[in-house]
Amino acid sequence: MVRLELELERFDLSLAHRRATDNEVVADAARAMRESGFGIKAATVTPEGKDDVGSPNRLLREQLDGKVIVRTGRRIPGITPLGGTYHPISVVRMAVEDAYGATEWREGTAGAPDERAYRTEHITRSTCRAVSEYAFRQARKMGGKVYGGPKWTVSPVYEGLLKDEMDAAAGRYPDAPHGTAPTLLGKDVANPMAMLLSAAAVLHYAAAAGFIGCERASRAIYESVLEATRRRRAHPRPRR
């Protein structure tokens, strides 16, 4: 029990409802997130086809002006990590521009060996700066190091823009150098751990913003989820 009163405003981002509202429900969700400063989103289905409703993740990021996607992997008690890595690892990447805003087209006869596919991408310095700054702040908070990934040696102009901002952020922080699963839809077999830990992460962020009681609630969720996992591993349920 987190012993914290929460008022949750819910929005149905199912594929059927997004189609029925012509994505207006996504806009409503974005407005609510802007007003509150927080939000938790469950996994959703992104349909194929450019004439469909598209990705709600992309629409939310655009309407919230979000520039960074963070994926943090932590050790789960009772489970031996691959490669013997026991420290948390965060992957920080761009949430906009780049491939997300690329123009794509094909030329030549469809199916022919010489058919060609093209894509034009762009990034802005402001986005590179935001991603670089967040990466180093995240590393400082975790007590870790930053490992940059731009291929600037083969793309000095395009990838070099990100490297410029990574180098600049490294100077400011000298101590700290996806997706959907449509095949699981309706089967009630998806692991809820990520959503539960996401809720804990949001509460931790809220605590840093000064909201009383959120830090304790965040820890309660983290510890209950991980303890439940540990007990499950120690006393596995018999197979049917």
MARFILUM-739347 format. One record per residue (C-alpha): chain; z, x, y. Coordinates in nm, 4 decimals. Last residue first. Example, Ala and Ser with C-alpha at 12.3 -4.5 7.8 and 13.67 -1.06 7.14 Angstrom:
! MARFILUM-739347
PT / unit / c3 / c1 / c2
PT / A / 0.7140 / 1.3670 / -0.1060
PT / A / 0.7800 / 1.2300 / -0.4500
! end
This chain:
! MARFILUM-739347
PT / unit / c3 / c1 / c2
PT / A / -1.4791 / 0.0089 / -2.7354
PT / A / -1.3705 / 0.3521 / -2.6184
PT / A / -0.9986 / 0.4038 / -2.5752
PT / A / -0.8868 / 0.4494 / -2.2113
PT / A / -0.8261 / 0.8075 / -2.1148
PT / A / -0.4657 / 0.9135 / -2.0492
PT / A / -0.4725 / 1.2476 / -1.8646
PT / A / -0.8143 / 1.1807 / -1.7087
PT / A / -0.7112 / 0.8326 / -1.5939
PT / A / -0.3841 / 0.9723 / -1.4628
PT / A / -0.5715 / 1.2281 / -1.2508
PT / A / -0.8151 / 0.9682 / -1.1209
PT / A / -0.5309 / 0.7357 / -1.0215
PT / A / -0.3624 / 1.0272 / -0.8482
PT / A / -0.6832 / 1.1020 / -0.6577
PT / A / -0.7274 / 0.7434 / -0.5407
PT / A / -0.3593 / 0.6963 / -0.4561
PT / A / -0.3414 / 1.0271 / -0.2698
PT / A / -0.6444 / 0.9685 / -0.0514
PT / A / -0.5529 / 0.6067 / 0.0233
PT / A / -0.1923 / 0.6860 / 0.1165
PT / A / -0.3046 / 0.9860 / 0.3214
PT / A / -0.5298 / 0.7669 / 0.5333
PT / A / -0.2569 / 0.5057 / 0.5810
PT / A / -0.0174 / 0.7739 / 0.7025
PT / A / -0.2781 / 0.9074 / 0.9443
PT / A / -0.3639 / 0.5573 / 1.0669
PT / A / -0.0137 / 0.4577 / 1.1705
PT / A / -0.0727 / 0.4809 / 1.5457
PT / A / -0.4300 / 0.5158 / 1.6710
PT / A / -0.4556 / 0.8311 / 1.8815
PT / A / -0.8157 / 0.9418 / 1.8325
PT / A / -0.7049 / 1.1890 / 1.5647
PT / A / -0.5498 / 0.8929 / 1.3822
PT / A / -0.8809 / 0.7077 / 1.4016
PT / A / -1.0566 / 1.0037 / 1.2409
PT / A / -0.8036 / 1.0003 / 0.9573
PT / A / -0.8540 / 0.6240 / 0.9248
PT / A / -1.2301 / 0.6773 / 0.8971
PT / A / -1.1786 / 0.9450 / 0.6312
PT / A / -0.9512 / 0.7181 / 0.4282
PT / A / -1.2142 / 0.4434 / 0.4365
PT / A / -1.4734 / 0.6957 / 0.3232
PT / A / -1.2397 / 0.7902 / 0.0375
PT / A / -1.2462 / 0.4301 / -0.0809
PT / A / -1.6238 / 0.4076 / -0.0430
PT / A / -1.6772 / 0.7324 / -0.2366
PT / A / -1.4413 / 0.6238 / -0.5145
PT / A / -1.6177 / 0.2911 / -0.5747
PT / A / -1.8185 / 0.4203 / -0.8763
PT / A / -2.1140 / 0.1875 / -0.9262
PT / A / -2.1051 / -0.0209 / -1.2470
PT / A / -2.1018 / -0.3752 / -1.1086
PT / A / -2.4543 / -0.4354 / -1.2444
PT / A / -2.5903 / -0.6222 / -0.9405
PT / A / -2.7829 / -0.3275 / -0.7990
PT / A / -2.7370 / -0.0135 / -1.0067
PT / A / -3.1117 / 0.0613 / -1.0325
PT / A / -3.1356 / 0.0301 / -0.6537
PT / A / -2.9296 / 0.3473 / -0.6003
PT / A / -2.9698 / 0.4467 / -0.2370
PT / A / -2.9458 / 0.7698 / -0.0622
PT / A / -2.8750 / 0.9688 / 0.1184
PT / A / -1.9397 / 3.2122 / 1.1357
PT / A / -1.5953 / 3.0220 / 1.1799
PT / A / -1.3624 / 3.2481 / 1.3803
PT / A / -1.6215 / 3.3426 / 1.6494
PT / A / -1.6684 / 2.9742 / 1.7427
PT / A / -1.8438 / 2.9705 / 2.0810
PT / A / -2.0664 / 3.2629 / 1.9824
PT / A / -2.1429 / 3.0956 / 1.6504
PT / A / -2.2486 / 2.7877 / 1.8476
PT / A / -2.5081 / 2.9956 / 2.0347
PT / A / -2.6390 / 3.1427 / 1.7100
PT / A / -2.6685 / 2.7957 / 1.5557
PT / A / -2.8408 / 2.6758 / 1.8743
PT / A / -3.1051 / 2.9471 / 1.8606
PT / A / -3.1411 / 2.8988 / 1.4845
PT / A / -3.2216 / 2.5317 / 1.5400
PT / A / -3.5019 / 2.6214 / 1.7811
PT / A / -3.6210 / 2.8948 / 1.5446
PT / A / -3.6998 / 2.6338 / 1.2822
PT / A / -3.9852 / 2.5096 / 1.5016
PT / A / -4.0894 / 2.8268 / 1.6866
PT / A / -3.9923 / 3.1042 / 1.4450
PT / A / -4.1187 / 2.9212 / 1.1359
PT / A / -4.1477 / 3.1791 / 0.8573
PT / A / -3.8479 / 3.3880 / 0.9617
PT / A / -3.6793 / 3.0811 / 1.1102
PT / A / -3.6221 / 2.9150 / 0.7766
PT / A / -3.3141 / 2.7308 / 0.9070
PT / A / -3.0247 / 2.7087 / 0.6579
PT / A / -2.7035 / 2.8150 / 0.8259
PT / A / -2.3913 / 2.9074 / 0.6291
PT / A / -2.0822 / 2.8246 / 0.8315
PT / A / -1.7419 / 2.9491 / 0.7185
PT / A / -1.4247 / 2.7665 / 0.6224
PT / A / -1.0795 / 2.6819 / 0.7546
PT / A / -1.1528 / 2.3123 / 0.7131
PT / A / -1.1032 / 2.2265 / 1.0818
PT / A / -1.2848 / 2.5421 / 1.1928
PT / A / -1.5731 / 2.4702 / 0.9562
PT / A / -1.6066 / 2.1137 / 1.0854
PT / A / -1.6105 / 2.2385 / 1.4437
PT / A / -1.8777 / 2.4903 / 1.3466
PT / A / -2.1018 / 2.2296 / 1.1842
PT / A / -2.0462 / 1.9822 / 1.4684
PT / A / -2.1645 / 2.2313 / 1.7281
PT / A / -2.4749 / 2.3187 / 1.5269
PT / A / -2.5689 / 1.9538 / 1.4717
PT / A / -2.5186 / 1.8638 / 1.8395
PT / A / -2.7111 / 2.1692 / 1.9599
PT / A / -3.0043 / 2.1040 / 1.7270
PT / A / -3.0104 / 1.7435 / 1.8504
PT / A / -3.0092 / 1.8501 / 2.2159
PT / A / -3.2745 / 2.1148 / 2.1489
PT / A / -3.5185 / 1.8530 / 2.0284
PT / A / -3.6839 / 1.8273 / 1.6894
PT / A / -4.0370 / 1.7317 / 1.5970
PT / A / -4.2377 / 1.6636 / 1.2868
PT / A / -4.6075 / 1.6118 / 1.2195
PT / A / -4.7004 / 1.5298 / 0.8612
PT / A / -5.0275 / 1.5700 / 0.6765
PT / A / -5.1489 / 1.4777 / 0.3280
PT / A / -5.4797 / 1.6055 / 0.1923
PT / A / -5.7183 / 1.4712 / -0.0732
PT / A / -5.9084 / 1.7672 / -0.2176
PT / A / -5.8376 / 1.6820 / -0.5823
PT / A / -5.9529 / 1.3217 / -0.5284
PT / A / -5.7068 / 1.0388 / -0.5769
PT / A / -5.7825 / 0.8769 / -0.2424
PT / A / -6.0894 / 1.0357 / -0.0847
PT / A / -6.0061 / 1.2554 / 0.2117
PT / A / -5.7348 / 1.2406 / 0.4721
PT / A / -5.3757 / 1.1290 / 0.4511
PT / A / -5.1269 / 1.0399 / 0.7234
PT / A / -4.7700 / 1.0979 / 0.8354
PT / A / -4.5958 / 1.0881 / 1.1741
PT / A / -4.2456 / 1.2293 / 1.1478
PT / A / -3.9361 / 1.0648 / 1.2934
PT / A / -3.7071 / 1.0949 / 0.9943
PT / A / -3.8672 / 1.4227 / 0.8826
PT / A / -3.7343 / 1.6047 / 1.1918
PT / A / -3.5901 / 1.3475 / 1.4354
PT / A / -3.2600 / 1.1945 / 1.3342
PT / A / -2.9656 / 1.2470 / 1.0992
PT / A / -2.9686 / 1.6262 / 1.1043
PT / A / -2.7569 / 1.8025 / 0.8459
PT / A / -2.3997 / 1.9077 / 0.7771
PT / A / -2.3038 / 1.9807 / 0.4147
PT / A / -1.9290 / 2.0166 / 0.3722
PT / A / -1.7734 / 2.2137 / 0.0867
PT / A / -1.4123 / 2.1747 / -0.0245
PT / A / -1.2658 / 2.4743 / -0.2112
PT / A / -1.2372 / 2.4802 / -0.5891
PT / A / -1.5736 / 2.6273 / -0.6846
PT / A / -1.5700 / 2.7385 / -1.0501
PT / A / -1.9444 / 2.6921 / -1.0858
PT / A / -1.9109 / 2.3240 / -1.1605
PT / A / -1.5699 / 2.1782 / -1.0857
PT / A / -1.3161 / 2.1086 / -1.3608
PT / A / -1.1948 / 1.7495 / -1.3332
PT / A / -0.8233 / 1.6733 / -1.3634
PT / A / -0.7662 / 1.6506 / -0.9906
PT / A / -1.0885 / 1.5845 / -0.7956
PT / A / -1.2093 / 1.8819 / -0.5920
PT / A / -1.3703 / 1.7848 / -0.2651
PT / A / -1.7323 / 1.7482 / -0.1596
PT / A / -1.8005 / 1.6692 / 0.2044
PT / A / -2.1319 / 1.5146 / 0.3122
PT / A / -2.1873 / 1.5016 / 0.6877
PT / A / -2.4881 / 1.3435 / 0.8611
PT / A / -2.5269 / 1.4298 / 1.2305
PT / A / -2.7294 / 1.2886 / 1.5208
PT / A / -2.6000 / 0.9361 / 1.5717
PT / A / -2.7429 / 0.7596 / 1.8760
PT / A / -2.5663 / 0.4432 / 1.7580
PT / A / -2.8873 / 0.2378 / 1.7639
PT / A / -3.0889 / 0.5156 / 1.6002
PT / A / -2.8226 / 0.5881 / 1.3401
PT / A / -2.7917 / 0.2189 / 1.2534
PT / A / -3.1676 / 0.1812 / 1.2128
PT / A / -3.1908 / 0.4899 / 0.9922
PT / A / -2.9092 / 0.3744 / 0.7677
PT / A / -3.0545 / 0.0230 / 0.7539
PT / A / -3.3696 / 0.1723 / 0.5969
PT / A / -3.6856 / -0.0338 / 0.6176
PT / A / -3.7203 / -0.4086 / 0.6738
PT / A / -4.0618 / -0.4285 / 0.5024
PT / A / -4.4040 / -0.3480 / 0.6495
PT / A / -4.3784 / 0.0255 / 0.5730
PT / A / -4.3442 / -0.0390 / 0.2010
PT / A / -4.0648 / 0.0500 / -0.0359
PT / A / -3.7294 / -0.1163 / 0.0047
PT / A / -3.4130 / 0.0659 / 0.1139
PT / A / -3.1230 / -0.0753 / -0.0886
PT / A / -2.7687 / -0.0507 / 0.0439
PT / A / -2.4617 / 0.1606 / -0.0280
PT / A / -2.1522 / 0.0498 / 0.1602
PT / A / -2.1020 / 0.1117 / 0.5299
PT / A / -1.7728 / 0.1910 / 0.6990
PT / A / -1.7435 / 0.1709 / 1.0759
PT / A / -1.5642 / 0.3141 / 1.3757
PT / A / -1.5906 / 0.3364 / 1.7562
PT / A / -1.4870 / -0.0258 / 1.7963
PT / A / -1.7516 / -0.1347 / 2.0475
PT / A / -2.0248 / 0.0923 / 1.9148
PT / A / -1.9534 / -0.0158 / 1.5584
PT / A / -1.9710 / -0.3839 / 1.6542
PT / A / -2.3037 / -0.3313 / 1.8306
PT / A / -2.4413 / -0.1471 / 1.5281
PT / A / -2.3371 / -0.4295 / 1.2963
PT / A / -2.5119 / -0.6851 / 1.5173
PT / A / -2.8276 / -0.4718 / 1.5206
PT / A / -2.8174 / -0.4525 / 1.1419
PT / A / -2.7714 / -0.8311 / 1.1231
PT / A / -3.0814 / -0.8700 / 1.3419
PT / A / -3.2792 / -0.6884 / 1.0716
PT / A / -3.5380 / -0.9684 / 1.0426
PT / A / -3.2502 / -1.2090 / 0.9758
PT / A / -3.3748 / -1.3236 / 0.6341
PT / A / -3.5023 / -0.9766 / 0.5456
PT / A / -3.1708 / -0.8165 / 0.6295
PT / A / -2.9992 / -1.0934 / 0.4359
PT / A / -3.2046 / -1.0361 / 0.1208
PT / A / -3.1672 / -0.6567 / 0.1366
PT / A / -2.7902 / -0.6823 / 0.1627
PT / A / -2.6476 / -0.5752 / 0.4962
PT / A / -2.3955 / -0.8597 / 0.5145
PT / A / -2.1706 / -0.7756 / 0.8094
PT / A / -1.7918 / -0.7782 / 0.7978
PT / A / -1.5423 / -0.7481 / 1.0816
PT / A / -1.2223 / -0.6044 / 0.9391
PT / A / -0.8879 / -0.6520 / 1.1121
PT / A / -0.6423 / -0.3971 / 0.9800
PT / A / -0.2646 / -0.4164 / 0.9587
PT / A / -0.1221 / -0.0933 / 0.8228
PT / A / 0.1317 / -0.0711 / 0.5427
PT / A / -0.1058 / 0.1503 / 0.3362
PT / A / 0.0000 / 0.0000 / 0.0000
! end
